Amino acid sequence: MRSFLRKLSHSIVDDNPVAVQLLGICSALAVTKTVATALVMSAALTAVLVASNGIISALRRVIPHSTRLVLQITIIATLVIVTDQIIAAFAPAMSRQLSVFVSLIITNCIVLGRAEAFAMSHGVGESLVDGLGNALGYGLLLTTVGAVRELLGAGALLGQRVLPLVQDGGWFEPLAILHLPPAGFFLIAGFVWLLQRTRRVAP
């Protein structure tokens, strides 16, 4: 159990795919306007990353080296299509909000990177933990950025009013700039800087 938690913590904090490896930033910028879209995107990537890591690890001894990338992409693409169809079936409004970004998980360098760098050389159990840790690290940063943007940009969280707006007789004036893509970029850059600085000063 301790080994599992240690590996999970390493992937989430010490080797966070967005803040440390600087991967998956494009999708992080696109889907962090609200907490809801960030959570659904994170869940979709988690499902694909964990499943693809497990499947590729299980097949690693029979996958020809010369065609491994083609097979990895085929497995990932299949999982992405299934995930996208499930979201469209059970949450059509959310599917429309996320637009093509769930489908673009196929090209997300976190997913293919973990398949090639880890799942192809480790057992199924380790690969599942690695996939889960990286997905949770990605989701944690996305959700945090989404929460800041939604709270300060709309005075709400998960669509529920949190801060009383001036137009309704309250005191809070939403910061419209936080709905623009550059806001997500600067927030993510701030989290990257904070994490890197914390890592440098840690004993």
Stockholm file with secondary structure:
# STOCKHOLM 1.0

chainA/1-203         MRSFLRKLSHSIVDDNPVAVQLLGICSALAVTKTVATALVMSAALTAVLVASNGIISALRRVIPHSTRLVLQITIIATLVIVTDQIIAAFAPAMSRQLSVFVSLIITNCIVLGRAEAFAMSHGVGESLVDGLGNALGYGLLLTTVGAVRELLGAGALLGQRVLPLVQDGGWFEPLAILHLPPAGFFLIAGFVWLLQRTRRVAP
#=GR chainA/1-203 SS CHHHHHHHHIIIIITCTTTTTCCSHHHHHHSCSSHHHHHHHHHHHHHHHHHHHHHHHHHTTTSCGGGHHHHHHHHHHHHHHHHHHHHHHHCHHHHHHHTTTTGGGGGCHHHHHHHHHTGGGSCHHHHHHHHHHHHHHHHHHHHHHHHHHHHHHHSEETTEECSCBGGGTSSBCCCGGGGSHHHHHHHHHHHHHHHHHHHHHCC
#=GC SS_cons         CHHHHHHHHIIIIITCTTTTTCCSHHHHHHSCSSHHHHHHHHHHHHHHHHHHHHHHHHHTTTSCGGGHHHHHHHHHHHHHHHHHHHHHHHCHHHHHHHTTTTGGGGGCHHHHHHHHHTGGGSCHHHHHHHHHHHHHHHHHHHHHHHHHHHHHHHSEETTEECSCBGGGTSSBCCCGGGGSHHHHHHHHHHHHHHHHHHHHHCC
//
